[in-house]
Amino acid sequence: MKKIINKKFNKNEPWFKWLTREFNSFEAFQDFDSGKNPEDVADDFISSNSSAISEVLENFDEDDKDTLDQFLKLTECEMHVFKILEKQLSLRKKVRFVDFKKRKK
């Protein structure tokens, strides 16, 4: 897997470690609080890191494409897990009332 060169970080840092580090330090929640949607926040992240991302893309090889594909699958899986958890939490909040006085005849 090829490495990226970025003057802010270790020159031999793999692109996915760089991406994880940069995205984790990105202030996405502030953008969400100001009303931006996730797609706009992602566009802002890409814009603010455009030169480094261009360099990453120039050096992509087949291993990098496979790694990106695996990250996409993992991210999609995580999204489904969060949706399932959200659904289960909303079901827990619903009050269920059972009238035990009514009996079937």
Biopython code that builds the backbone (N, CA, C, O; Angstrom):
import numpy as np
from Bio.PDB.StructureBuilder import StructureBuilder

atoms = [
    (1, "MET", "N", (0.842, -1.166, 0.000)),
    (1, "MET", "CA", (0.000, 0.000, 0.000)),
    (1, "MET", "C", (0.890, 1.233, 0.000)),
    (1, "MET", "O", (1.836, 1.326, 0.782)),
    (2, "LYS", "N", (0.590, 2.155, -0.859)),
    (2, "LYS", "CA", (1.397, 3.368, -0.944)),
    (2, "LYS", "C", (1.106, 4.290, 0.232)),
    (2, "LYS", "O", (0.040, 4.215, 0.842)),
    (3, "LYS", "N", (2.031, 5.131, 0.535)),
    (3, "LYS", "CA", (1.915, 6.067, 1.647)),
    (3, "LYS", "C", (1.614, 7.462, 1.113)),
    (3, "LYS", "O", (1.871, 7.764, -0.053)),
    (4, "ILE", "N", (1.069, 8.303, 1.976)),
    (4, "ILE", "CA", (0.856, 9.701, 1.590)),
    (4, "ILE", "C", (1.964, 10.544, 2.188)),
    (4, "ILE", "O", (2.597, 10.169, 3.175)),
    (5, "ILE", "N", (2.177, 11.659, 1.585)),
    (5, "ILE", "CA", (3.135, 12.620, 2.120)),
    (5, "ILE", "C", (2.340, 13.855, 2.507)),
    (5, "ILE", "O", (1.690, 14.483, 1.671)),
    (6, "ASN", "N", (2.402, 14.188, 3.772)),
    (6, "ASN", "CA", (1.671, 15.338, 4.275)),
    (6, "ASN", "C", (2.574, 16.055, 5.259)),
    (6, "ASN", "O", (3.020, 15.451, 6.235)),
    (7, "LYS", "N", (2.848, 17.308, 5.031)),
    (7, "LYS", "CA", (3.801, 18.031, 5.875)),
    (7, "LYS", "C", (3.338, 18.172, 7.321)),
    (7, "LYS", "O", (4.160, 18.423, 8.203)),
    (8, "LYS", "N", (2.026, 18.014, 7.587)),
    (8, "LYS", "CA", (1.555, 18.130, 8.962)),
    (8, "LYS", "C", (1.849, 16.875, 9.785)),
    (8, "LYS", "O", (1.913, 16.948, 11.012)),
    (9, "PHE", "N", (2.027, 15.744, 9.137)),
    (9, "PHE", "CA", (2.170, 14.482, 9.844)),
    (9, "PHE", "C", (3.361, 13.684, 9.317)),
    (9, "PHE", "O", (4.063, 14.117, 8.402)),
    (10, "ASN", "N", (3.565, 12.542, 9.898)),
    (10, "ASN", "CA", (4.616, 11.620, 9.493)),
    (10, "ASN", "C", (4.504, 11.340, 7.992)),
    (10, "ASN", "O", (3.425, 11.013, 7.497)),
    (11, "LYS", "N", (5.599, 11.465, 7.286)),
    (11, "LYS", "CA", (5.576, 11.305, 5.833)),
    (11, "LYS", "C", (5.263, 9.883, 5.387)),
    (11, "LYS", "O", (4.913, 9.662, 4.228)),
    (12, "ASN", "N", (5.383, 8.937, 6.276)),
    (12, "ASN", "CA", (5.113, 7.547, 5.914)),
    (12, "ASN", "C", (3.778, 7.041, 6.455)),
    (12, "ASN", "O", (3.517, 5.838, 6.479)),
    (13, "GLU", "N", (2.959, 7.960, 6.877)),
    (13, "GLU", "CA", (1.676, 7.577, 7.466)),
    (13, "GLU", "C", (0.720, 7.085, 6.383)),
    (13, "GLU", "O", (0.509, 7.789, 5.396)),
    (14, "PRO", "N", (0.140, 5.905, 6.537)),
    (14, "PRO", "CA", (-0.830, 5.425, 5.539)),
    (14, "PRO", "C", (-2.037, 6.360, 5.454)),
    (14, "PRO", "O", (-2.422, 6.991, 6.438)),
    (15, "TRP", "N", (-2.617, 6.435, 4.270)),
    (15, "TRP", "CA", (-3.712, 7.385, 4.043)),
    (15, "TRP", "C", (-4.880, 7.162, 4.971)),
    (15, "TRP", "O", (-5.490, 8.137, 5.410)),
    (16, "PHE", "N", (-5.233, 5.896, 5.303)),
    (16, "PHE", "CA", (-6.411, 5.662, 6.143)),
    (16, "PHE", "C", (-6.181, 6.100, 7.584)),
    (16, "PHE", "O", (-7.125, 6.500, 8.265)),
    (17, "LYS", "N", (-4.936, 6.028, 8.059)),
    (17, "LYS", "CA", (-4.644, 6.547, 9.404)),
    (17, "LYS", "C", (-4.731, 8.073, 9.396)),
    (17, "LYS", "O", (-5.259, 8.685, 10.324)),
    (18, "TRP", "N", (-4.208, 8.666, 8.338)),
    (18, "TRP", "CA", (-4.289, 10.120, 8.216)),
    (18, "TRP", "C", (-5.752, 10.562, 8.180)),
    (18, "TRP", "O", (-6.143, 11.496, 8.879)),
    (19, "LEU", "N", (-6.560, 9.878, 7.353)),
    (19, "LEU", "CA", (-7.969, 10.231, 7.214)),
    (19, "LEU", "C", (-8.697, 10.097, 8.546)),
    (19, "LEU", "O", (-9.473, 10.974, 8.925)),
    (20, "THR", "N", (-8.449, 9.014, 9.246)),
    (20, "THR", "CA", (-9.084, 8.804, 10.547)),
    (20, "THR", "C", (-8.698, 9.900, 11.526)),
    (20, "THR", "O", (-9.548, 10.438, 12.235)),
    (21, "ARG", "N", (-7.419, 10.226, 11.563)),
    (21, "ARG", "CA", (-6.935, 11.270, 12.471)),
    (21, "ARG", "C", (-7.567, 12.619, 12.130)),
    (21, "ARG", "O", (-8.064, 13.318, 13.013)),
    (22, "GLU", "N", (-7.548, 12.975, 10.864)),
    (22, "GLU", "CA", (-8.098, 14.269, 10.444)),
    (22, "GLU", "C", (-9.601, 14.346, 10.678)),
    (22, "GLU", "O", (-10.107, 15.356, 11.167)),
    (23, "PHE", "N", (-10.316, 13.277, 10.330)),
    (23, "PHE", "CA", (-11.766, 13.320, 10.477)),
    (23, "PHE", "C", (-12.169, 13.339, 11.944)),
    (23, "PHE", "O", (-13.135, 14.007, 12.312)),
    (24, "ASN", "N", (-11.439, 12.612, 12.786)),
    (24, "ASN", "CA", (-11.746, 12.616, 14.219)),
    (24, "ASN", "C", (-11.494, 13.974, 14.856)),
    (24, "ASN", "O", (-12.128, 14.318, 15.854)),
    (25, "SER", "N", (-10.572, 14.752, 14.289)),
    (25, "SER", "CA", (-10.304, 16.078, 14.849)),
    (25, "SER", "C", (-11.185, 17.158, 14.212)),
    (25, "SER", "O", (-11.170, 18.309, 14.647)),
    (26, "PHE", "N", (-11.943, 16.790, 13.194)),
    (26, "PHE", "CA", (-12.840, 17.721, 12.520)),
    (26, "PHE", "C", (-14.028, 17.997, 13.424)),
    (26, "PHE", "O", (-14.564, 17.072, 14.035)),
    (27, "GLU", "N", (-14.445, 19.233, 13.521)),
    (27, "GLU", "CA", (-15.508, 19.631, 14.439)),
    (27, "GLU", "C", (-16.896, 19.453, 13.823)),
    (27, "GLU", "O", (-17.639, 20.420, 13.655)),
    (28, "ALA", "N", (-17.230, 18.227, 13.495)),
    (28, "ALA", "CA", (-18.507, 17.944, 12.833)),
    (28, "ALA", "C", (-19.707, 18.295, 13.716)),
    (28, "ALA", "O", (-20.714, 18.795, 13.214)),
    (29, "PHE", "N", (-19.613, 18.044, 15.011)),
    (29, "PHE", "CA", (-20.763, 18.287, 15.875)),
    (29, "PHE", "C", (-21.108, 19.771, 15.976)),
    (29, "PHE", "O", (-22.273, 20.127, 16.154)),
    (30, "GLN", "N", (-20.115, 20.625, 15.865)),
    (30, "GLN", "CA", (-20.404, 22.053, 15.835)),
    (30, "GLN", "C", (-21.200, 22.396, 14.580)),
    (30, "GLN", "O", (-22.122, 23.210, 14.622)),
    (31, "ASP", "N", (-20.839, 21.770, 13.469)),
    (31, "ASP", "CA", (-21.575, 22.001, 12.230)),
    (31, "ASP", "C", (-22.998, 21.464, 12.329)),
    (31, "ASP", "O", (-23.933, 22.096, 11.838)),
    (32, "PHE", "N", (-23.172, 20.300, 12.962)),
    (32, "PHE", "CA", (-24.514, 19.747, 13.142)),
    (32, "PHE", "C", (-25.354, 20.683, 14.009)),
    (32, "PHE", "O", (-26.529, 20.917, 13.726)),
    (33, "ASP", "N", (-24.743, 21.215, 15.066)),
    (33, "ASP", "CA", (-25.458, 22.143, 15.946)),
    (33, "ASP", "C", (-25.895, 23.403, 15.217)),
    (33, "ASP", "O", (-26.908, 24.009, 15.565)),
    (34, "SER", "N", (-25.127, 23.798, 14.201)),
    (34, "SER", "CA", (-25.492, 25.003, 13.448)),
    (34, "SER", "C", (-26.499, 24.697, 12.335)),
    (34, "SER", "O", (-26.875, 25.588, 11.572)),
    (35, "GLY", "N", (-26.933, 23.435, 12.244)),
    (35, "GLY", "CA", (-27.988, 23.085, 11.300)),
    (35, "GLY", "C", (-27.523, 22.430, 10.016)),
    (35, "GLY", "O", (-28.345, 22.148, 9.144)),
    (36, "LYS", "N", (-26.233, 22.181, 9.874)),
    (36, "LYS", "CA", (-25.751, 21.535, 8.643)),
    (36, "LYS", "C", (-26.100, 20.051, 8.652)),
    (36, "LYS", "O", (-26.136, 19.412, 9.703)),
    (37, "ASN", "N", (-26.354, 19.523, 7.469)),
    (37, "ASN", "CA", (-26.620, 18.087, 7.361)),
    (37, "ASN", "C", (-25.306, 17.342, 7.143)),
    (37, "ASN", "O", (-24.302, 17.966, 6.801)),
    (38, "PRO", "N", (-25.290, 16.022, 7.333)),
    (38, "PRO", "CA", (-24.052, 15.252, 7.214)),
    (38, "PRO", "C", (-23.352, 15.402, 5.860)),
    (38, "PRO", "O", (-22.122, 15.423, 5.806)),
    (39, "GLU", "N", (-24.106, 15.506, 4.783)),
    (39, "GLU", "CA", (-23.485, 15.652, 3.467)),
    (39, "GLU", "C", (-22.718, 16.970, 3.363)),
    (39, "GLU", "O", (-21.617, 17.005, 2.813)),
    (40, "ASP", "N", (-23.292, 18.052, 3.887)),
    (40, "ASP", "CA", (-22.604, 19.348, 3.873)),
    (40, "ASP", "C", (-21.350, 19.326, 4.745)),
    (40, "ASP", "O", (-20.330, 19.915, 4.389)),
    (41, "VAL", "N", (-21.431, 18.646, 5.884)),
    (41, "VAL", "CA", (-20.280, 18.535, 6.767)),
    (41, "VAL", "C", (-19.163, 17.765, 6.060)),
    (41, "VAL", "O", (-17.992, 18.132, 6.161)),
    (42, "ALA", "N", (-19.524, 16.703, 5.348)),
    (42, "ALA", "CA", (-18.534, 15.931, 4.595)),
    (42, "ALA", "C", (-17.908, 16.789, 3.497)),
    (42, "ALA", "O", (-16.697, 16.737, 3.282)),
    (43, "ASP", "N", (-18.724, 17.572, 2.806)),
    (43, "ASP", "CA", (-18.193, 18.481, 1.774)),
    (43, "ASP", "C", (-17.218, 19.487, 2.375)),
    (43, "ASP", "O", (-16.187, 19.789, 1.775)),
    (44, "ASP", "N", (-17.544, 20.006, 3.560)),
    (44, "ASP", "CA", (-16.647, 20.942, 4.235)),
    (44, "ASP", "C", (-15.323, 20.271, 4.593)),
    (44, "ASP", "O", (-14.258, 20.871, 4.451)),
    (45, "PHE", "N", (-15.394, 19.033, 5.052)),
    (45, "PHE", "CA", (-14.174, 18.291, 5.393)),
    (45, "PHE", "C", (-13.300, 18.098, 4.154)),
    (45, "PHE", "O", (-12.087, 18.305, 4.204)),
    (46, "ILE", "N", (-13.919, 17.703, 3.052)),
    (46, "ILE", "CA", (-13.178, 17.504, 1.801)),
    (46, "ILE", "C", (-12.559, 18.821, 1.347)),
    (46, "ILE", "O", (-11.398, 18.850, 0.941)),
    (47, "SER", "N", (-13.311, 19.893, 1.410)),
    (47, "SER", "CA", (-12.792, 21.204, 0.993)),
    (47, "SER", "C", (-11.609, 21.653, 1.837)),
    (47, "SER", "O", (-10.619, 22.160, 1.311)),
    (48, "SER", "N", (-11.714, 21.467, 3.130)),
    (48, "SER", "CA", (-10.640, 21.936, 4.004)),
    (48, "SER", "C", (-9.384, 21.068, 3.920)),
    (48, "SER", "O", (-8.316, 21.477, 4.377)),
    (49, "ASN", "N", (-9.504, 19.879, 3.344)),
    (49, "ASN", "CA", (-8.359, 18.976, 3.211)),
    (49, "ASN", "C", (-8.086, 18.628, 1.756)),
    (49, "ASN", "O", (-7.505, 17.582, 1.465)),
    (50, "SER", "N", (-8.500, 19.497, 0.843)),
    (50, "SER", "CA", (-8.455, 19.159, -0.580)),
    (50, "SER", "C", (-7.062, 18.846, -1.109)),
    (50, "SER", "O", (-6.911, 17.926, -1.913)),
    (51, "SER", "N", (-6.051, 19.576, -0.687)),
    (51, "SER", "CA", (-4.717, 19.315, -1.241)),
    (51, "SER", "C", (-4.180, 17.959, -0.786)),
    (51, "SER", "O", (-3.612, 17.217, -1.587)),
    (52, "ALA", "N", (-4.355, 17.634, 0.484)),
    (52, "ALA", "CA", (-3.897, 16.334, 0.975)),
    (52, "ALA", "C", (-4.697, 15.202, 0.344)),
    (52, "ALA", "O", (-4.139, 14.157, 0.011)),
    (53, "ILE", "N", (-5.999, 15.403, 0.177)),
    (53, "ILE", "CA", (-6.838, 14.369, -0.428)),
    (53, "ILE", "C", (-6.461, 14.168, -1.892)),
    (53, "ILE", "O", (-6.452, 13.038, -2.379)),
    (54, "SER", "N", (-6.152, 15.245, -2.591)),
    (54, "SER", "CA", (-5.694, 15.120, -3.982)),
    (54, "SER", "C", (-4.427, 14.285, -4.058)),
    (54, "SER", "O", (-4.275, 13.455, -4.954)),
    (55, "GLU", "N", (-3.528, 14.504, -3.128)),
    (55, "GLU", "CA", (-2.293, 13.734, -3.100)),
    (55, "GLU", "C", (-2.566, 12.256, -2.806)),
    (55, "GLU", "O", (-1.947, 11.373, -3.400)),
    (56, "VAL", "N", (-3.488, 12.002, -1.895)),
    (56, "VAL", "CA", (-3.865, 10.619, -1.589)),
    (56, "VAL", "C", (-4.406, 9.941, -2.843)),
    (56, "VAL", "O", (-4.015, 8.819, -3.165)),
    (57, "LEU", "N", (-5.300, 10.618, -3.544)),
    (57, "LEU", "CA", (-5.925, 10.019, -4.726)),
    (57, "LEU", "C", (-4.925, 9.770, -5.852)),
    (57, "LEU", "O", (-5.051, 8.795, -6.593)),
    (58, "GLU", "N", (-3.944, 10.642, -5.980)),
    (58, "GLU", "CA", (-2.921, 10.450, -7.011)),
    (58, "GLU", "C", (-2.113, 9.188, -6.780)),
    (58, "GLU", "O", (-1.628, 8.575, -7.731)),
    (59, "ASN", "N", (-1.968, 8.799, -5.530)),
    (59, "ASN", "CA", (-1.136, 7.654, -5.181)),
    (59, "ASN", "C", (-1.930, 6.378, -4.904)),
    (59, "ASN", "O", (-1.354, 5.389, -4.450)),
    (60, "PHE", "N", (-3.212, 6.377, -5.162)),
    (60, "PHE", "CA", (-4.029, 5.194, -4.905)),
    (60, "PHE", "C", (-3.597, 4.041, -5.787)),
    (60, "PHE", "O", (-3.363, 4.216, -6.983)),
    (61, "ASP", "N", (-3.491, 2.867, -5.195)),
    (61, "ASP", "CA", (-3.232, 1.654, -5.952)),
    (61, "ASP", "C", (-4.373, 0.665, -5.686)),
    (61, "ASP", "O", (-5.340, 1.013, -5.009)),
    (62, "GLU", "N", (-4.275, -0.546, -6.202)),
    (62, "GLU", "CA", (-5.354, -1.529, -6.046)),
    (62, "GLU", "C", (-5.577, -1.911, -4.585)),
    (62, "GLU", "O", (-6.719, -2.106, -4.168)),
    (63, "ASP", "N", (-4.499, -2.020, -3.802)),
    (63, "ASP", "CA", (-4.659, -2.318, -2.380)),
    (63, "ASP", "C", (-5.434, -1.211, -1.666)),
    (63, "ASP", "O", (-6.268, -1.472, -0.798)),
    (64, "ASP", "N", (-5.140, 0.023, -2.052)),
    (64, "ASP", "CA", (-5.857, 1.150, -1.460)),
    (64, "ASP", "C", (-7.338, 1.106, -1.821)),
    (64, "ASP", "O", (-8.193, 1.391, -0.982)),
    (65, "LYS", "N", (-7.639, 0.753, -3.055)),
    (65, "LYS", "CA", (-9.045, 0.653, -3.472)),
    (65, "LYS", "C", (-9.760, -0.441, -2.696)),
    (65, "LYS", "O", (-10.914, -0.276, -2.301)),
    (66, "ASP", "N", (-9.077, -1.557, -2.478)),
    (66, "ASP", "CA", (-9.667, -2.637, -1.685)),
    (66, "ASP", "C", (-9.897, -2.202, -0.241)),
    (66, "ASP", "O", (-10.930, -2.517, 0.350)),
    (67, "THR", "N", (-8.941, -1.484, 0.320)),
    (67, "THR", "CA", (-9.076, -0.976, 1.692)),
    (67, "THR", "C", (-10.255, -0.012, 1.786)),
    (67, "THR", "O", (-11.042, -0.078, 2.730)),
    (68, "LEU", "N", (-10.373, 0.874, 0.816)),
    (68, "LEU", "CA", (-11.485, 1.822, 0.808)),
    (68, "LEU", "C", (-12.821, 1.076, 0.715)),
    (68, "LEU", "O", (-13.779, 1.432, 1.401)),
    (69, "ASP", "N", (-12.884, 0.059, -0.117)),
    (69, "ASP", "CA", (-14.103, -0.741, -0.250)),
    (69, "ASP", "C", (-14.470, -1.392, 1.086)),
    (69, "ASP", "O", (-15.642, -1.419, 1.462)),
    (70, "GLN", "N", (-13.474, -1.914, 1.801)),
    (70, "GLN", "CA", (-13.733, -2.524, 3.105)),
    (70, "GLN", "C", (-14.217, -1.483, 4.121)),
    (70, "GLN", "O", (-15.108, -1.763, 4.923)),
    (71, "PHE", "N", (-13.629, -0.280, 4.084)),
    (71, "PHE", "CA", (-14.082, 0.801, 4.966)),
    (71, "PHE", "C", (-15.529, 1.182, 4.662)),
    (71, "PHE", "O", (-16.312, 1.432, 5.578)),
    (72, "LEU", "N", (-15.879, 1.224, 3.390)),
    (72, "LEU", "CA", (-17.258, 1.560, 3.016)),
    (72, "LEU", "C", (-18.229, 0.514, 3.552)),
    (72, "LEU", "O", (-19.291, 0.858, 4.071)),
    (73, "LYS", "N", (-17.873, -0.747, 3.428)),
    (73, "LYS", "CA", (-18.731, -1.824, 3.941)),
    (73, "LYS", "C", (-18.855, -1.742, 5.457)),
    (73, "LYS", "O", (-19.946, -1.893, 6.007)),
    (74, "LEU", "N", (-17.735, -1.502, 6.128)),
    (74, "LEU", "CA", (-17.752, -1.401, 7.581)),
    (74, "LEU", "C", (-18.596, -0.220, 8.040)),
    (74, "LEU", "O", (-19.370, -0.337, 8.990)),
    (75, "THR", "N", (-18.447, 0.910, 7.371)),
    (75, "THR", "CA", (-19.220, 2.102, 7.715)),
    (75, "THR", "C", (-20.713, 1.862, 7.512)),
    (75, "THR", "O", (-21.530, 2.277, 8.333)),
    (76, "GLU", "N", (-21.066, 1.194, 6.421)),
    (76, "GLU", "CA", (-22.479, 0.881, 6.173)),
    (76, "GLU", "C", (-23.017, -0.052, 7.249)),
    (76, "GLU", "O", (-24.146, 0.112, 7.711)),
    (77, "CYS", "N", (-22.221, -1.016, 7.641)),
    (77, "CYS", "CA", (-22.620, -1.942, 8.699)),
    (77, "CYS", "C", (-22.830, -1.196, 10.016)),
    (77, "CYS", "O", (-23.811, -1.437, 10.720)),
    (78, "GLU", "N", (-21.913, -0.294, 10.347)),
    (78, "GLU", "CA", (-22.045, 0.498, 11.573)),
    (78, "GLU", "C", (-23.318, 1.327, 11.551)),
    (78, "GLU", "O", (-24.001, 1.446, 12.569)),
    (79, "MET", "N", (-23.642, 1.901, 10.399)),
    (79, "MET", "CA", (-24.853, 2.703, 10.285)),
    (79, "MET", "C", (-26.086, 1.840, 10.582)),
    (79, "MET", "O", (-27.002, 2.281, 11.275)),
    (80, "HIS", "N", (-26.104, 0.622, 10.060)),
    (80, "HIS", "CA", (-27.242, -0.265, 10.304)),
    (80, "HIS", "C", (-27.337, -0.645, 11.779)),
    (80, "HIS", "O", (-28.438, -0.729, 12.325)),
    (81, "VAL", "N", (-26.203, -0.875, 12.425)),
    (81, "VAL", "CA", (-26.208, -1.182, 13.859)),
    (81, "VAL", "C", (-26.794, -0.008, 14.638)),
    (81, "VAL", "O", (-27.622, -0.207, 15.526)),
    (82, "PHE", "N", (-26.370, 1.220, 14.311)),
    (82, "PHE", "CA", (-26.893, 2.393, 15.006)),
    (82, "PHE", "C", (-28.394, 2.566, 14.766)),
    (82, "PHE", "O", (-29.125, 2.957, 15.676)),
    (83, "LYS", "N", (-28.852, 2.279, 13.560)),
    (83, "LYS", "CA", (-30.292, 2.385, 13.281)),
    (83, "LYS", "C", (-31.075, 1.351, 14.078)),
    (83, "LYS", "O", (-32.158, 1.648, 14.582)),
    (84, "ILE", "N", (-30.537, 0.137, 14.197)),
    (84, "ILE", "CA", (-31.199, -0.900, 14.988)),
    (84, "ILE", "C", (-31.261, -0.483, 16.454)),
    (84, "ILE", "O", (-32.294, -0.640, 17.104)),
    (85, "LEU", "N", (-30.158, 0.045, 16.970)),
    (85, "LEU", "CA", (-30.145, 0.510, 18.359)),
    (85, "LEU", "C", (-31.143, 1.642, 18.570)),
    (85, "LEU", "O", (-31.856, 1.673, 19.573)),
    (86, "GLU", "N", (-31.188, 2.566, 17.624)),
    (86, "GLU", "CA", (-32.132, 3.676, 17.721)),
    (86, "GLU", "C", (-33.567, 3.164, 17.746)),
    (86, "GLU", "O", (-34.390, 3.650, 18.522)),
    (87, "LYS", "N", (-33.865, 2.192, 16.905)),
    (87, "LYS", "CA", (-35.213, 1.617, 16.848)),
    (87, "LYS", "C", (-35.551, 0.911, 18.158)),
    (87, "LYS", "O", (-36.660, 1.049, 18.676)),
    (88, "GLN", "N", (-34.588, 0.154, 18.691)),
    (88, "GLN", "CA", (-34.837, -0.541, 19.955)),
    (88, "GLN", "C", (-35.051, 0.440, 21.098)),
    (88, "GLN", "O", (-35.891, 0.208, 21.967)),
    (89, "LEU", "N", (-34.301, 1.527, 21.105)),
    (89, "LEU", "CA", (-34.495, 2.541, 22.142)),
    (89, "LEU", "C", (-35.862, 3.203, 22.033)),
    (89, "LEU", "O", (-36.512, 3.458, 23.047)),
    (90, "SER", "N", (-36.293, 3.477, 20.827)),
    (90, "SER", "CA", (-37.606, 4.109, 20.671)),
    (90, "SER", "C", (-38.723, 3.159, 21.089)),
    (90, "SER", "O", (-39.744, 3.605, 21.613)),
    (91, "LEU", "N", (-38.550, 1.878, 20.869)),
    (91, "LEU", "CA", (-39.554, 0.905, 21.312)),
    (91, "LEU", "C", (-39.601, 0.811, 22.836)),
    (91, "LEU", "O", (-40.668, 0.608, 23.414)),
    (92, "ARG", "N", (-38.463, 0.957, 23.475)),
    (92, "ARG", "CA", (-38.416, 0.905, 24.939)),
    (92, "ARG", "C", (-39.131, 2.087, 25.553)),
    (92, "ARG", "O", (-39.681, 1.978, 26.648)),
    (93, "LYS", "N", (-39.133, 3.214, 24.864)),
    (93, "LYS", "CA", (-39.758, 4.416, 25.407)),
    (93, "LYS", "C", (-41.275, 4.390, 25.280)),
    (93, "LYS", "O", (-41.970, 5.118, 25.989)),
    (94, "LYS", "N", (-41.787, 3.565, 24.390)),
    (94, "LYS", "CA", (-43.235, 3.486, 24.219)),
    (94, "LYS", "C", (-43.834, 2.730, 25.397)),
    (94, "LYS", "O", (-43.350, 1.671, 25.796)),
    (95, "VAL", "N", (-44.879, 3.294, 25.929)),
    (95, "VAL", "CA", (-45.552, 2.662, 27.058)),
    (95, "VAL", "C", (-46.547, 1.659, 26.510)),
    (95, "VAL", "O", (-47.367, 1.965, 25.644)),
    (96, "ARG", "N", (-46.451, 0.478, 27.031)),
    (96, "ARG", "CA", (-47.394, -0.563, 26.617)),
    (96, "ARG", "C", (-48.384, -0.783, 27.766)),
    (96, "ARG", "O", (-47.991, -1.030, 28.906)),
    (97, "PHE", "N", (-49.656, -0.688, 27.443)),
    (97, "PHE", "CA", (-50.692, -0.858, 28.449)),
    (97, "PHE", "C", (-51.468, -2.119, 28.134)),
    (97, "PHE", "O", (-51.977, -2.306, 27.029)),
    (98, "VAL", "N", (-51.543, -2.960, 29.115)),
    (98, "VAL", "CA", (-52.314, -4.196, 28.965)),
    (98, "VAL", "C", (-53.433, -4.152, 29.985)),
    (98, "VAL", "O", (-53.201, -3.967, 31.180)),
    (99, "ASP", "N", (-54.649, -4.324, 29.498)),
    (99, "ASP", "CA", (-55.808, -4.329, 30.382)),
    (99, "ASP", "C", (-56.085, -5.780, 30.773)),
    (99, "ASP", "O", (-56.634, -6.564, 29.998)),
    (100, "PHE", "N", (-55.687, -6.106, 31.995)),
    (100, "PHE", "CA", (-55.857, -7.485, 32.449)),
    (100, "PHE", "C", (-57.299, -7.777, 32.870)),
    (100, "PHE", "O", (-57.647, -8.936, 33.091)),
    (101, "LYS", "N", (-58.132, -6.760, 32.982)),
    (101, "LYS", "CA", (-59.524, -6.952, 33.360)),
    (101, "LYS", "C", (-60.321, -7.539, 32.211)),
    (101, "LYS", "O", (-61.280, -8.281, 32.424)),
    (102, "LYS", "N", (-59.917, -7.203, 30.986)),
    (102, "LYS", "CA", (-60.602, -7.767, 29.833)),
    (102, "LYS", "C", (-60.094, -9.173, 29.611)),
    (102, "LYS", "O", (-58.900, -9.404, 29.420)),
    (103, "ARG", "N", (-61.005, -10.084, 29.639)),
    (103, "ARG", "CA", (-60.625, -11.481, 29.428)),
    (103, "ARG", "C", (-61.301, -11.986, 28.167)),
    (103, "ARG", "O", (-62.432, -11.625, 27.843)),
    (104, "LYS", "N", (-60.579, -12.817, 27.485)),
    (104, "LYS", "CA", (-61.170, -13.413, 26.286)),
    (104, "LYS", "C", (-62.248, -14.397, 26.693)),
    (104, "LYS", "O", (-62.099, -15.114, 27.683)),
    (105, "LYS", "N", (-63.324, -14.435, 25.940)),
    (105, "LYS", "CA", (-64.446, -15.327, 26.255)),
    (105, "LYS", "C", (-64.357, -16.603, 25.480)),
    (105, "LYS", "O", (-65.217, -17.472, 25.619)),
]
sb = StructureBuilder()
sb.init_structure("model")
sb.init_model(0)
sb.init_chain("A")
sb.init_seg("    ")
for serial, (resi, resn, name, xyz) in enumerate(atoms, 1):
    if name == "N":
        sb.init_residue(resn, " ", resi, " ")
    sb.init_atom(name, np.array(xyz, "f"), 0.0, 1.0, " ", f" {name:<3s}", serial, name[0])
structure = sb.get_structure()
